Amino acid sequence: MASHTNEEVGSYNLLPSTCSSCSNILEVPYIRCAACDPSVNICKSCFAMGVEFSSHENDHPYAVVKYDFSIYNDKWTAAEEITLLEAIIENGFGNCPKGPLPEFPDSHVTDRGAPIIYKLSDNPPRPLEGSNVWHDMGGYSASRGDFNIEFDNFVEMDICQMQFNDTDDSSSDDSETEENFHGKDIELKHADDEKDKDLYKEMKCSVLEVYRNALIERQWRKKLVRDYGLINIRRWYGRMRRRYERSLSLEFFRPFMRLFPPITFDKYLESLLLEKQLKSDILRLQEYRKNGLTRLGSIKVFHLLRQRRDTTKSKRHLLQDVLNHIKDENSAQTWLARQAALENPGKANSASFPLPRRATPRLDITGLPGYDKLNHAERELCSEVRLIPQAYLDFSKILINECNKNGCLKLAQARTLIKIDVNKTRKLYDFLIHHGHINKEII
């Protein structure tokens, strides 16, 4: 047997695609039979097992074909030359980049890639059987994609013993009694038996129809649970709250879910959210127009100037303080002593005079939820006490309902009903009394 290490590439053109025996893709080095015509190319596995097929025998002379040698340039191997020729065949001349040619990887080097890490899906969740979450999911088995307890779970018990045969159990009894009847009595008995058989068959069909309706009801209920996201209700409700809670009340819209298909209900909520956003944008545009703005480019400057103005208003001014205390002599004396304590902390006893508190800046409530439901006085109150409009509406509703139920409402009762800052509660309480929404005494 003749063996060769290298072989001229020019006479064989490009690398053959598959093995002549097993049809697997050839990888260098491979074996080429020197006796067979046309040429036979064999992979290493088939050659090691000594396979024979057609006119090829395992004692034929062969050559080992590999392309790790150079042909024209010491830096280029025969495998790289073949890769270049394949690129020219596919793309034609003139498509190669200018400058040095790119390096092509060897054909036997393959990228196996990274292993895929398995991660158990948590949608729907897979809680332990018997846990609280498992009961909340209605006994849903996520790995099986079905419920452990079906709707009308024992309906199969009604049909498990049912059979459809040409002869019924009563036929054997009938055959014994037929010997005692003759003539016309026998004919009447056969007629009654045929009617009973037909009636019994119709009853069986009716039972199967009931079973079919039960299966349809099961599938409908499963589809309803799947479409409305009721299997993983916590995940669905959390997503809905993150999406709509700040603008829409999900508890208010929950009863309307049964009136819409799932996609239609989502579109309905999105349309309501868009309506809220449009109303907020309209209110902002009205505010800009009220302040003399006619171009969108001026809005940024307007907000910057308004922020500076609010910051300036929040700072204390001595002249304004003097004007506020000049009418009351005791108040003026207290203010002067306090200022002396601030200017000379070492000489004056500042402990007897409380330090002035920095005024809290007003809250910009424009466009917030519930803003369009307030009148001008209510908006001023919310902005002054830094209260969100929707919170004001909820708190005032609680206080008004309590006052209507008891006939009056005390400040101490109001502080127990709404758990917020006592100063905000006092201002809200005084505001509602001033406008006649609630009263201190029974009228």
Disulfide bonds with the S-S distance in Angstrom:
none
